[in-house]
Amino acid sequence: MTIIISAIKIIFLLGFLIMIHEAGHLIVAKLCKVKVNEFAIGFGPTIWKKQGRETKYALRLIPLGGFCSMEGEEERSENDGSFSKASIPKRIAIVAAGAIVNIVFAVIVYFILMSTSNTFITNQVDSTIEGYAAQEIGLQQNDKITELNGKKVKNKYDLDKIVKKSNGENLQLKIDRNGEILEYNIKPTEVKNRSTGIYLQEDCKILTVEKGSSAEKQGLKAHDKITKINNIEINNDINKLLEIIQQEGVNTLLITVKRGDQEINVELTPDYISTYYLGVNLKQAENTMINHIIYAVIETKDFLLSIIDNIKMIFTGGISMDQMMGPVGISEVVAKTNGLREFVYMLALISLSLGVTNLLPIPALDGGKILILLIEAIRRKPLNEKTEINIQLIGFSLLIGLSIYITYNDILRIF
């Protein structure tokens, strides 16, 4: 029964998000008087179809894709209602519509989720932690942290983000104490933690290894499974593993990993990494309708920006290829969701990721097609049809290769 429920969740999520994406293309194409020959959800054999006045609607067996086939989209056509004969603004609108629908849907769903939450943390101090910077400079209960280093602070997320980037340097702090604005110079408190540079899954399999870390230098790799540490059996207990790593007085760790059929012993000395804190506990927002709306807007904005930041990190090296997930990895995460709220959150997260990724200016993605249309607008004439097809084929080949690599990593993580 668990397997059946997991399968239903995966099929519904992927099928629904693909459906609304392709429906975006379909609706805008119809509005722009472009003929849509076929609208299909899924790939492979057709299991249901219906011929409309102009468009054939179909449901196919494999729910991992879909398409909206327009007249003159793949090969230029002079027929009435051809995509290639539509104006450039109309073609850009049609191409962008799918991703925009995914983004708008995600934002609306996430806003609804956040507006029904009761866990909003404000910028108002509830208490300070002994021995930390906030207590040392004299912050008091009910002080409102309004600015840190010239940036507005509205909630805990804003505060943590600025402190994390500080690297322990002095920060300019502004607080509101009973209507009076006070300014302080505060140096975040440094806390050192032992780090091996290993990022783990729940079953103690290595998800990825940080570049330059002691683990990488000693040859540990993604998909190695840690079975022992200092000759102590771990038995898939990640908490036990982390507890041993953080033990005081243990400078060298003997890590035993299983790599395929091999058992490998690696001796490494953990690095120490610094984390910085102000040392404040912030108050939870009052449970009022206006607070629900205000904090839902703030959380939704942060949600959108976090996805954009993650995509930037892919291109700047902040996220390695081994950390990326494809349909197999996404399916595993979706299958493990508990309850409707967590499932709907994943629905919004994947929809937003799908929408933003599709707008990247990469050939074969919607963003790549928009880039070609912009080039056409600048040149005031279309690219050579053969050249355009070759560009799309190269992009498609690269995406297929990347998908195979990511799927391979997803499978290794699972098994």
HELIX and SHEET records of a PDB file:
HELIX    1   1 THR A    2  LEU A   31  1                                  30    
HELIX    2   2 PHE A   83  LYS A   85  5                                   3    
HELIX    3   3 ILE A   88  SER A  115  1                                  28    
HELIX    4   4 ALA A  133  ILE A  137  1                                   5    
HELIX    5   5 LYS A  156  LYS A  165  1                                  10    
HELIX    6   6 SER A  214  LYS A  217  1                                   4    
HELIX    7   7 ILE A  238  ILE A  245  1                                   8    
HELIX    8   8 MET A  289  THR A  316  1                                  28    
HELIX    9   9 MET A  321  GLN A  323  5                                   3    
HELIX   10  10 PRO A  327  ALA A  335  1                                   9    
HELIX   11  11 GLY A  339  ASN A  358  1                                  20    
HELIX   12  12 ASP A  366  ARG A  379  1                                  14    
HELIX   13  13 GLU A  385  ILE A  414  1                                  30    
SHEET    1   A 2 VAL A  36  GLN A  51  0                                        
SHEET    2   A 2 LYS A  56  MET A  70 -1                                        
SHEET    1   B 2 ILE A 121  THR A 128  0                                        
SHEET    2   B 2 VAL A 280  GLN A 284 -1                                        
SHEET    1   C 4 LYS A 151  LYS A 152  0                                        
SHEET    2   C 4 LYS A 144  LEU A 148 -1                                        
SHEET    3   C 4 LEU A 171  ARG A 177 -1                                        
SHEET    4   C 4 GLU A 180  ILE A 186 -1                                        
SHEET    1   D 2 THR A 189  SER A 195  0                                        
SHEET    2   D 2 ASP A 271  TYR A 277 -1                                        
SHEET    1   E 2 ILE A 198  LEU A 200  0                                        
SHEET    2   E 2 ILE A 206  VAL A 209 -1                                        
SHEET    1   F 4 ILE A 232  GLU A 233  0                                        
SHEET    2   F 4 LYS A 225  ILE A 229 -1                                        
SHEET    3   F 4 LEU A 253  ARG A 259 -1                                        
SHEET    4   F 4 GLN A 262  LEU A 268 -1                                        
END                                                                             
